[in-house]
């Protein structure tokens, strides 16, 4: 079976952690015998205008790249989903769709590509392009929704909503990562009998550390809390920082490491300074996935008090490292994690409850160890990429063999 994966949000050589879950799933599919090719449409940035480091990075993205056996193409297109242009794309997605479709179609024709099935990460814009490929070549289309934000955009803008409805209803299979997302997608389906398959994200079991690693010398003697995610409001980093202030009165050697980049970076640094937490909280820019897994292995607690979080891979990566986690109630992770068994769950935005949960795990080593081990076994049992792709391949085969 030969599958084309369309994913705009996919690792780039200058940013290997961007959409790394999509790459890990692609690798797992290929290990199971599925021939995978990835097309990741990329904004066209001429090298001559690469005057900033960010523009230079985008200008230097190669036309194709091999990620451990995953052939990936980066066709250039006149698509720039930033600033005021992004707002225009949200209102009228066809403006973004046409240049992306042209670049993808040109690549498929030039390379003489043939596929049995198209698998698109997100209904818009990838799913719209996938639908055009389906209609032109007569092959089945599978779309997966990862983000609640994308659904909200479809509700906010009428033209976008119509495009979203069209893709979901014309796709041969619709997949999402949590029941939470499925419940939000259901109203867009005109056929109430159409199935939305739940296939949760996973981790690569073979890459999990065999045992907890020792802390680097710089963090020896400290109680370390790790948080990973885009620096934006819904990730709850400001809530975490405020909770650290409370924790620091009882645990003076507490250290919180926040790994990520995003629009709230300066705002979070300002909050750290205002609360005089310079010794207790540090923000680290994106690092490699291997380095991230190392951090997860030696930290004492992983905490991401986010909301509108369909099913964050970082939670299960931390659980796979036997690290106790703190997540939020009512979100995707709460569908698999039982409170006080596999992790602790707190109300979104509740600084006091988060602080109390941090204190519990940092002060009760036996409980923290028990929760860490329970989370690890949950990952082994049902949250591996092998489990994920077995379900995806079952969906693919039903469509290809029709």
Beta strands, then each sheet from edge to edge (+ up, - down):
strand 1: 2-6
strand 2: 35-39
strand 3: 42-43
strand 4: 64-67
strand 5: 70-73
strand 6: 76-77
strand 7: 117-121
strand 8: 140-145
strand 9: 173-176
strand 10: 196-198
strand 11: 223-228
strand 12: 254-259
strand 13: 281-284
strand 14: 301-303
strand 15: 324-328
strand 16: 344-346
sheet 1: 4+ 5- 2- 1- 7- 8- 9- 10-
sheet 2: 3+ 6+
sheet 3: 13+ 12+ 11+ 14+ 15+ 16+
end
